[in-house]
Amino acid sequence: MSEPAYFVLAALMPGPLHGYAIAKEVSKLGGGRFTLAVGTLYSVLDRLTHEAYVTVTGEEIVNGRARRYFALTDAGRAALEYEAERMAQAVRVVKLRSTGEVGASST
Amino acid sequence: MSAAGLERRYRLLLVAYPAAYRRRHGDELLDVLLASSRPGTRWPEPRQALALVRGGLRTRRGFTAVAQRWWRVADLTALALTAYALVIVAGQIRQSYRDFLHGAGLAPWFAQEVATAGLLLLLLSAVVAGYRRTAAGLGVAAGVVPALMSAHGLPDSVDDSDWWAPVIVAVLFGTLLLSVGRPHDGSAGRRLRLTLGLLVAATAAVWTMADPVPVRPLYLVVGVLCLAYLGAVVDPAAVVAVASLLLPPVLAATSHALIHSVELERWATLTALRLLVVVTCVGFAATVVRAESRI
């Protein structure tokens, strides 16, 4: 899973959002570390929709222009949780090593 | 006023997307773009502009071609080399015809050249139509027939710099056979577009290796770099195929130098090698960047 896709899915966890709201939520979640360019955001959304991790729940007309709302599907939630667990495990490996080494050097 | 200018410029960038996509979602993207830009700005941010071009090209590519399977690389490389051979033979036919017009009489190898061109055209058609086994057979025929037609086992028109033609045929045959039975790459229309693109690339490759090269090498390298980057966004396999076009001139120049024990035509060879390195690096970089963005 790509990093933008991961953050987009995470942004959708609380409920459906439209494109601009997703972009704002992603930059908030990333601590301002990265912001998604609009072209990238929609590439990611189109791909996730194609993979059925995300679905379009509705359209709203604002100023005569259509605005899609995207929602996380069950498959998307499962993929996100799997990815988070995988990374948590990878983090544990390093944490255990560094504490182990601290212990070794102190003896 | 400034907002209208910004909107117009963003609309222009959205041309990178397919028309149908633009009709359906263009305004939506535009809304987000305008909402994300700082008030008073008149020009699109470079970051946004680049993302739109990449996003548009990715959308045009669609989702089916994403899997970069090795037989697709083999397929496209075979196609590129066939196109290259066709361009070379077409050049030879033109030369023979010119000599004929100047009263030199029809060259004895003219029939061979026409036969080879015909076989190569059939080969390209077979690839476009998706008949891989037929294509593999035609590839061998294109290599063997000209040799049989000449009196002494080698095509008459084969000048020392043409010995790589059999090498190309061998690669072609190998790749076509390897990809027999594999899934096809999209529709026939898509393969036709790819073939036409590779023909253009092959013509460009032959033209840039011509002596003297009409373009300054720096412009050439920069141009190729930009094209390779865009190509890698759309289809890294196609970039590898195009890069393979630079091998025949390098082989030809080396063989010429070896057979005639003259100095290597440094300039042309170096340009080809440089371009080969550049294109390959860009292809790899695109793959690495994609891999690194994964977590």
Interface residues (C-beta under 8 A of the other chain):
Chain A: M1 S2 E3 P4 Y6 G19 Y20 A23 A37 V38 G39 T40 L41 Y42 S43 D46 R47 H50 V62 N63 R65 A66 R67 R68 E83 M87
Chain B: H25 D27 E28 L29 L30 D31 V32 L33 A35 S36 R47 Q48 L50 A51 L52 V53 R54 G55 G56 R58 T59 F63 S293 R294 I295
